[in-house]
Amino acid sequence: MSVLLDLSRGRYLGLGAEQSRHLSDWVQDWPSDEQASPSEPPCDVPPAFVTRLLDRGMLTTEAPSQTYRVRLPAACRSLDTRDLSMELQVGPSRVARFVRATASATLWLRCRSLQAIATHLERVRGSRSRTRAEGASPSLNGQTAMAVSVATFDMLRPLAFTSRDRCLFDSLALVNLLHLDGLDARWVIGVKDRPFAAHAWVQQDDLVLNDLHEHVRRFTPILIV
């Protein structure tokens, strides 16, 4: 089974094997099953379900945005901030950034579609990339800065929410905090079937920042921002 994510409506759509094979005839870069039995040559008119996906905006005839063509290495490591959290001093400015990050995540999930959120995050990433190209840089660099930011988030999380299974909110809030700290990481949504489940996490290269890599590897990413 293949799974599509309707970003404008925040819903998942499962496709059967036959529908998935038909999509490989009509969608650029759609993965095809080379071992599957050959189907009839595609006709000039798309199947009805392809037309419905076009009408719903889940498929487009426009050139694909680079936002949705990002590739990430397989998750191989998990960030452990327990030792750092024991000696971390969190000042008022960091608390203020945490409050801003979580408030933004709450507002966005209530008032924006996933498509609007993804577009905004990509715009922020592009703006930060241009700033770095002009010579600006954060006060801390590399893994140290990332670990401090994530440790701050872990320490302050109980002040805003306690449910650890609210993965969408948790991940979006963490990405917001990283952005406020001048750091980059990817917001990822993945799915699995049998049984179906969806999960969100934050990842930098092959390093998972707010989950265990053994867990997220069970999911196939369908959105990477």
HUUR-V259204 format. One record per helix or strand of 2 or more residues. SS is the DSSP state (2 for helix, 1 for strand). FROM is the first residue (numbers start at 1). LEN is the number of residues. If there is no record, write none. Layout:
ss=SS from=FROM len=LEN
ss=SS from=FROM len=LEN
//
This chain:
ss=1 from=2 len=5
ss=1 from=11 len=5
ss=2 from=17 len=10
ss=2 from=48 len=8
ss=2 from=66 len=3
ss=1 from=77 len=2
ss=2 from=82 len=6
ss=2 from=92 len=20
ss=2 from=114 len=20
ss=2 from=142 len=19
ss=2 from=167 len=14
ss=1 from=186 len=7
ss=1 from=197 len=8
ss=1 from=207 len=2
ss=2 from=213 len=4
ss=1 from=220 len=5
//
